[in-house]
Amino acid sequence: MAWRGKWRWLAGGAALLALLVIGRLSFTSAPPGVHSATRLQMGTLVTISVWGVADGAAERAMEPAFEEIARIESLMSRFLASSPLARLNEAPRGRTHPVPGELAQLMARGVEFGRLSRGAFDIGLGPLSDLWGFSREPPPTAPPSREALQNWRSRRSALQGEQGIEITPEGVNLANDAVGVDPGGIAKGYAVDQAMEKLRQAGVENALINAGGDMRIAGSKGGKPWHIGLRDPRNPDGVVAVMDLVGPKALSTSGDYERFFLADGVRHHHILDPRSGESARSGLISVSIQAPDSLTADALSTALFVLGEQAGLALLRLFPGCEAFLIREDLSFVQTEGFIAVRSKAP
């Protein structure tokens, strides 16, 4: 799995820079009372920060949370040949293949988001994602050929509007080779939720987990909110809004600036529209979701980006407690009433 960061965490008025030390933890204590550790997991930087916990206790509490993210990656990464999900994607089509119950349950959540969004959210786009190659190194510089995309669309249309993923107590059946499970729009949020649960079990009441932009917040920072900036999608050094948040709260953003390339003056980005097989063109360039949990925020940020403003906000109403901040192509904003943020510049 490969994702790139979307949020910037601001502490004391300055960005807290994450120090990547692969294979071990690196602890900082700025501002006082906050202990943070960063690892490279799920293709991104994962930072866990806790407040009000002594040094040794903080390390002991964070280690199981990082281990939980690693466990979920080993279960659900489509890039690890040994993972159950990778084996499912390699299995013959049209047959039921057994998978671990946890993976089947996550896939069922993804299929349900697909149903509610009328196909805008789709966990079965693995072959299409491979065509585009946004997860490859080096990244792509040109879109797939028209023939390749048309071939995928033809095989996909044979499913007659179905998602092509059948989940039964015996396992999972993928309909044809146009379908392959890519949980990138849901698994990282799930991993963040599970990691936060590990912190709670360790007695941590105040924490922030940031996994490349998917955030989960518990409690506060010494009685003060966690201070978070929302990136300007057209200026990597700019912030369009700031949020002072107290948990429980989750945040996720999907934007056309995360992984993209320009070809013949056209921006091609990694958020693919299942209906066209191409980068979503909905009139939105960034969608941020505040939700009770990271899994829901993760899935909704993708679905709303693909659906666009009107249909996306209609979908949002099906999820009580979820709020959105949308940025249109002309850089104007739509902020739902309950979204907690102060804009840092006028539309």
C-alpha positions as CSV (number, residue, x, y, z in Angstrom):
1,M,0.0,0.0,0.0
2,A,1.3,3.4,-0.8
3,W,-0.2,6.7,0.3
4,R,1.3,10.2,0.7
5,G,0.7,12.7,3.5
6,K,-2.2,15.1,3.3
7,W,-2.4,16.9,6.7
8,R,0.1,19.0,8.5
9,W,0.1,19.0,12.3
10,L,0.9,22.4,13.7
11,A,2.2,22.6,17.3
12,G,3.0,25.9,19.0
13,G,2.6,27.7,15.8
14,A,5.2,25.7,13.9
15,A,5.1,22.4,12.1
16,L,6.3,19.4,14.1
17,L,8.8,17.7,11.8
18,A,8.6,13.9,11.9
19,L,12.0,12.1,12.1
20,L,12.0,8.9,10.2
21,V,14.2,6.2,11.7
22,I,13.4,3.0,10.0
23,G,13.3,-0.1,12.2
24,R,13.2,1.7,15.5
25,L,11.3,4.5,17.3
26,S,12.4,8.1,17.6
27,F,11.0,10.1,20.5
28,T,10.6,13.8,20.7
29,S,9.1,16.0,23.4
30,A,7.9,19.2,21.8
31,P,5.8,20.7,23.0
32,P,6.4,19.7,26.6
33,G,4.2,16.8,27.7
34,V,3.9,15.4,24.2
35,H,5.9,12.2,23.3
36,S,5.9,11.3,19.6
37,A,7.3,8.4,17.6
38,T,7.4,7.9,13.8
39,R,7.7,4.8,11.6
40,L,7.4,4.0,8.0
41,Q,4.4,1.8,7.7
42,M,1.8,1.1,5.0
43,G,3.9,3.1,2.5
44,T,3.7,6.3,4.5
45,L,5.0,8.0,7.7
46,V,3.0,7.0,10.7
47,T,3.3,9.3,13.7
48,I,1.8,8.5,17.1
49,S,1.8,11.3,19.7
50,V,0.6,10.9,23.3
51,W,0.2,13.6,26.0
52,G,0.6,13.2,29.7
53,V,2.4,9.9,29.7
54,A,5.9,9.4,31.2
55,D,8.7,8.5,28.7
56,G,9.0,4.8,29.5
57,A,5.2,4.4,29.7
58,A,4.8,6.3,26.4
59,E,7.1,3.9,24.6
60,R,5.4,0.8,26.1
61,A,2.0,2.2,25.1
62,M,3.0,3.1,21.5
63,E,4.8,-0.1,20.6
64,P,1.6,-2.3,20.5
65,A,-0.1,0.4,18.4
66,F,2.7,0.3,15.8
67,E,2.6,-3.5,15.9
68,E,-1.1,-3.5,15.2
69,I,-0.6,-1.4,12.1
70,A,2.1,-3.8,10.9
71,R,-0.2,-6.7,11.5
72,I,-3.0,-5.1,9.5
73,E,-0.5,-4.3,6.7
74,S,0.6,-7.9,6.6
75,L,-3.0,-9.0,6.3
76,M,-4.3,-6.4,3.8
77,S,-1.5,-5.2,1.6
78,R,-1.9,-6.2,-2.0
79,F,1.8,-5.6,-2.6
80,L,3.0,-8.2,-0.1
81,A,2.9,-11.5,-1.9
82,S,2.4,-13.4,1.4
83,S,-0.6,-11.4,2.5
84,P,-4.1,-13.1,2.4
85,L,-5.3,-10.2,0.2
86,A,-2.6,-10.6,-2.3
87,R,-3.3,-14.4,-2.5
88,L,-7.0,-13.6,-3.0
89,N,-6.2,-11.3,-5.9
90,E,-4.0,-14.1,-7.5
91,A,-6.7,-16.7,-7.1
92,P,-8.8,-18.0,-10.1
93,R,-11.8,-15.9,-10.8
94,G,-15.3,-17.3,-10.5
95,R,-14.4,-19.4,-7.4
96,T,-14.8,-18.8,-3.7
97,H,-11.5,-18.3,-2.0
98,P,-11.2,-18.5,1.8
99,V,-9.9,-15.4,3.6
100,P,-9.5,-14.4,7.2
101,G,-12.7,-13.2,8.9
102,E,-11.2,-9.8,9.6
103,L,-10.3,-9.2,6.0
104,A,-13.8,-10.4,4.9
105,Q,-15.4,-8.0,7.3
106,L,-13.3,-5.0,6.1
107,M,-14.2,-5.9,2.5
108,A,-17.9,-6.1,3.4
109,R,-17.6,-2.5,4.8
110,G,-16.0,-1.5,1.5
111,V,-18.7,-3.1,-0.6
112,E,-21.4,-1.4,1.6
113,F,-19.7,2.0,1.0
114,G,-19.8,1.2,-2.7
115,R,-23.5,0.4,-2.6
116,L,-24.4,3.6,-0.7
117,S,-22.2,5.7,-3.0
118,R,-23.7,4.1,-6.1
119,G,-20.3,2.8,-7.1
120,A,-18.3,6.0,-6.5
121,F,-16.3,4.2,-3.8
122,D,-15.0,0.9,-5.1
123,I,-12.6,-1.5,-3.5
124,G,-12.4,-3.7,-6.6
125,L,-10.2,-1.4,-8.7
126,G,-6.9,-3.2,-8.2
127,P,-6.4,-4.0,-11.9
128,L,-7.3,-0.4,-12.9
129,S,-4.9,1.0,-10.3
130,D,-2.2,-1.3,-11.7
131,L,-2.9,0.1,-15.2
132,W,-2.3,3.7,-14.0
133,G,0.7,2.7,-11.8
134,F,0.5,5.5,-9.2
135,S,2.0,3.1,-6.6
136,R,5.0,2.2,-8.8
137,E,8.5,3.6,-8.6
138,P,9.3,5.6,-10.6
139,P,5.8,7.1,-10.8
140,P,4.0,7.3,-14.1
141,T,4.4,10.2,-16.6
142,A,1.7,9.2,-19.1
143,P,-1.8,7.7,-18.8
144,P,-2.5,4.1,-19.9
145,S,-3.3,3.6,-23.6
146,R,-6.8,4.1,-24.8
147,E,-6.9,0.4,-25.8
148,A,-5.9,-0.7,-22.3
149,L,-8.5,1.4,-20.6
150,Q,-11.2,0.4,-23.0
151,N,-10.3,-3.3,-22.5
152,W,-10.7,-2.8,-18.7
153,R,-14.0,-0.9,-19.2
154,S,-15.4,-3.7,-21.4
155,R,-14.6,-6.4,-18.9
156,R,-15.9,-4.3,-16.0
157,S,-19.2,-3.5,-17.9
158,A,-19.8,-7.2,-18.2
159,L,-20.6,-7.1,-14.5
160,Q,-23.7,-5.0,-15.3
161,G,-23.3,-2.5,-12.6
162,E,-22.3,-5.0,-9.9
163,Q,-19.1,-4.5,-7.9
164,G,-18.0,-8.0,-8.8
165,I,-17.1,-9.0,-5.2
166,E,-19.2,-11.7,-3.5
167,I,-18.6,-12.3,0.2
168,T,-20.0,-15.4,1.8
169,P,-19.2,-17.4,5.0
170,E,-17.0,-19.6,2.9
171,G,-14.9,-16.8,1.5
172,V,-14.7,-14.3,-1.3
173,N,-15.4,-14.7,-5.0
174,L,-14.1,-12.1,-7.5
175,A,-16.2,-12.1,-10.7
176,N,-13.5,-11.6,-13.4
177,D,-10.0,-10.3,-14.0
178,A,-11.3,-6.7,-14.2
179,V,-11.8,-7.0,-10.4
180,G,-9.1,-7.1,-7.8
181,V,-9.3,-5.9,-4.2
182,D,-7.5,-2.6,-3.6
183,P,-8.3,-1.5,0.0
184,G,-6.3,1.8,-0.2
185,G,-9.4,3.9,0.4
186,I,-10.3,2.1,3.6
187,A,-7.6,0.0,5.1
188,K,-5.4,2.8,6.4
189,G,-8.3,4.3,8.2
190,Y,-9.1,0.9,9.7
191,A,-5.5,0.5,10.8
192,V,-5.5,3.9,12.5
193,D,-8.7,3.0,14.4
194,Q,-7.2,-0.2,15.6
195,A,-4.0,1.4,16.7
196,M,-5.9,4.0,18.7
197,E,-7.8,1.1,20.4
198,K,-4.4,-0.3,21.4
199,L,-3.5,3.0,23.0
200,R,-6.8,3.1,24.9
201,Q,-6.2,-0.4,26.2
202,A,-2.8,0.8,27.5
203,G,-4.5,3.5,29.4
204,V,-3.7,6.5,27.1
205,E,-6.4,9.1,27.1
206,N,-4.9,11.8,25.0
207,A,-3.3,11.0,21.7
208,L,-3.1,11.7,18.0
209,I,-2.3,9.2,15.3
210,N,-1.4,10.6,11.8
211,A,-0.9,8.0,9.1
212,G,0.0,10.0,6.0
213,G,-3.0,12.2,6.5
214,D,-5.5,9.8,8.0
215,M,-5.9,11.1,11.6
216,R,-7.5,9.9,14.7
217,I,-7.6,12.1,17.9
218,A,-8.3,11.1,21.4
219,G,-8.7,13.7,24.2
220,S,-6.7,16.9,24.2
221,K,-3.1,18.2,24.6
222,G,-2.9,19.3,28.3
223,G,-6.5,20.6,28.2
224,K,-5.8,22.4,24.9
225,P,-7.1,21.2,21.5
226,W,-4.8,19.5,18.9
227,H,-3.9,22.2,16.4
228,I,-4.1,21.0,12.8
229,G,-3.7,22.8,9.5
230,L,-5.4,21.8,6.2
231,R,-3.1,22.1,3.2
232,D,-3.7,24.4,0.3
233,P,-4.1,22.0,-2.7
234,R,-2.3,24.4,-5.0
235,N,0.4,25.6,-2.6
236,P,2.3,22.9,-0.7
237,D,3.5,25.5,1.8
238,G,0.1,27.1,2.3
239,V,-2.7,26.3,4.7
240,V,-6.4,27.0,3.8
241,A,-7.9,26.3,7.2
242,V,-6.9,25.5,10.8
243,M,-8.7,23.2,13.2
244,D,-8.6,23.1,17.0
245,L,-9.9,19.6,17.8
246,V,-10.6,17.6,20.9
247,G,-11.2,13.9,20.5
248,P,-12.8,11.6,19.8
249,K,-12.5,12.8,16.2
250,A,-11.1,11.4,12.9
251,L,-9.9,13.3,9.9
252,S,-9.2,12.3,6.3
253,T,-8.5,14.2,3.1
254,S,-8.5,13.2,-0.6
255,G,-7.0,15.5,-3.1
256,D,-5.8,15.7,-6.6
257,Y,-2.4,17.0,-5.5
258,E,-1.3,13.9,-3.5
259,R,-0.2,11.6,-6.4
260,F,-0.4,13.1,-9.9
261,F,1.4,13.9,-13.1
262,L,0.8,16.4,-15.9
263,A,0.5,15.2,-19.5
264,D,-0.4,17.5,-22.4
265,G,-1.5,20.1,-19.8
266,V,-3.9,17.7,-18.1
267,R,-3.6,16.7,-14.4
268,H,-3.9,13.0,-14.0
269,H,-4.3,11.9,-10.3
270,H,-4.7,8.7,-8.3
271,I,-8.3,9.1,-7.3
272,L,-9.9,7.0,-10.1
273,D,-13.6,7.2,-11.1
274,P,-14.9,3.6,-11.4
275,R,-17.3,4.7,-14.0
276,S,-14.8,6.0,-16.5
277,G,-11.6,4.3,-15.4
278,E,-9.9,7.7,-15.4
279,S,-9.0,10.3,-12.8
280,A,-12.2,11.7,-11.2
281,R,-13.4,15.0,-12.7
282,S,-16.1,16.1,-10.3
283,G,-15.3,19.8,-10.0
284,L,-13.6,19.2,-6.6
285,I,-9.9,19.2,-6.0
286,S,-9.9,18.4,-2.3
287,V,-12.3,16.8,0.1
288,S,-11.8,16.7,3.9
289,I,-14.0,14.7,6.2
290,Q,-14.4,14.9,10.0
291,A,-16.0,11.7,11.4
292,P,-16.3,9.6,14.5
293,D,-13.8,7.1,13.2
294,S,-11.0,7.0,10.6
295,L,-12.4,4.2,8.5
296,T,-15.5,6.2,7.7
297,A,-13.6,9.4,7.2
298,D,-11.2,7.6,4.8
299,A,-14.0,6.0,2.7
300,L,-16.1,9.2,2.6
301,S,-13.3,11.5,1.5
302,T,-12.8,9.3,-1.6
303,A,-16.5,8.8,-2.3
304,L,-17.3,12.5,-2.1
305,F,-14.3,13.4,-4.3
306,V,-15.6,11.1,-7.0
307,L,-19.3,12.1,-6.7
308,G,-18.8,15.9,-6.6
309,E,-20.4,18.5,-4.5
310,Q,-24.2,17.9,-4.9
311,A,-24.2,14.1,-4.9
312,G,-21.4,13.9,-2.4
313,L,-23.2,16.1,0.2
314,A,-26.3,14.0,-0.3
315,L,-24.3,10.9,0.5
316,L,-22.8,12.6,3.6
317,R,-26.3,13.1,5.0
318,L,-26.5,9.3,5.4
319,F,-23.7,9.4,8.0
320,P,-24.6,11.3,11.2
321,G,-21.7,12.9,12.9
322,C,-19.7,13.3,9.6
323,E,-18.9,16.8,8.2
324,A,-17.1,17.9,5.1
325,F,-14.8,20.7,3.8
326,L,-14.8,20.8,0.0
327,I,-12.5,22.8,-2.3
328,R,-13.7,23.4,-5.8
329,E,-11.5,23.8,-8.9
330,D,-11.8,27.6,-8.6
331,L,-10.5,27.3,-5.1
332,S,-13.8,28.4,-3.5
333,F,-14.9,26.4,-0.4
334,V,-18.0,24.5,0.8
335,Q,-17.9,23.9,4.5
336,T,-20.8,22.0,6.2
337,E,-22.2,23.5,9.3
338,G,-20.6,21.1,11.7
339,F,-17.1,21.0,10.2
340,I,-14.8,22.5,12.8
341,A,-12.4,24.8,11.1
342,V,-11.5,28.4,10.6
343,R,-10.5,29.5,7.1
344,S,-7.1,31.0,6.9
345,K,-7.9,32.9,3.7
346,A,-11.0,34.0,1.8
347,P,-12.4,32.0,-1.1
